[in-house]
Amino acid sequence: MYVAQPIEWTDRGVVMLDQRRLPTKEVHHTYTDYREVARAIREMVIRGAPAIGVAAAMGVALGVLHCSAKSLRELRGEFDEICAVMAKTRPTAVDLFWALERMNARFTELSIARVNDVSTIRQGLIAEAQQIHLEKRATDEAIGRFGAELMPREGQVMTQCNAGALATGGIGTALGVIRVAIEQGRKLHVLVPETRPYLQGARLTAWELHRGGIPLTLITDNMVGHFLQTGKVGAVVTGADRIAANGDSANKIGTYQIAVLAKENNVPFYIAAPVSTFDLTIPDGGHIPIEERAASEVTHLQDIRIAPDVHAANPAFDVTPARYITAIFTERGVARAPYIDSLGALAQSVQAAAK
Ligand code: MRU
């Protein structure tokens, strides 16, 4: 089955598939400067929480590779500056900060082990960024296996935004679950809300599923209630950008209303996300920073004005309270309420496995 490749580390630089041009054009860019990678994240050439994390790690590796530092002290200074630029790209997806923290921990480890060997540290950080990408692929596969068990044997499932290969660099989180379920023989048909204003559903999920031969129906966002009420939807499965300690989960704007309507219509609502999406430092979703994007994404469609020149709001994410979430699929297993316990246990199992 076709799996899109949003990002790749190559000898020429970091190669990204430009997601702004999909579905009409498949354009790749090769970046050799970390500032270009930061801009690519900010401007949505690459998007989706885990893929943003991979891009940030590769951006840091690229910056370290090309910087002029000659000593460990100089390299540390440049490294901190590069990480600061990456951290300012997008605020909501915690995977970005998780990946920067991973790169930072590796830098510290390497500098303790090989004092002043700048070239070894550079190579070590490149290897770490590639390792993060590899791990994301394995993580998606594991999430897919756990989640597939809870998919219906046949019928319709709904998703939101794009939580597929384009969003992760692996097989996807929510779409990975659907893909594995279909590979296991389940007969699923995916309802894809278009996901205004940026249309990740219409442009990216519809493209990915279509290319992968997975049956789908594209719907507008205001059809969600109708289909949950009448469409025999067996499950909703979405990704997440940040999950608080109590299970409240930030995901693409519109997810909250889908979750509420799913509960109203007795449809299970699942989230598929790696443990790196957990932010156990915050007690609940009220503490999740919500990115506000340009009003022009609302007033315009692909540069064509569709509204008068008025004020338009554009919060890119909303928070689904934990009470609407039936379960959270992760690479370490399935979390259920009370999430304060189940998420903590999964995070600990990841830490224990890393030792
Ligand atoms: O603004 P985006 O496109 O980066 O947002 C991505 C999402 O919110 C996705 O829905 C996803 O669930 C999280 S990434 C797998």
Residues whose N, C-alpha, C, O or C-beta is under 5 A from the ligand:
A	BS01	MRU	R47 G48 A49 P50 Q160 C161 N162 A163 A167 T173 Q200 T238 G239 A240 D241 N251 K252
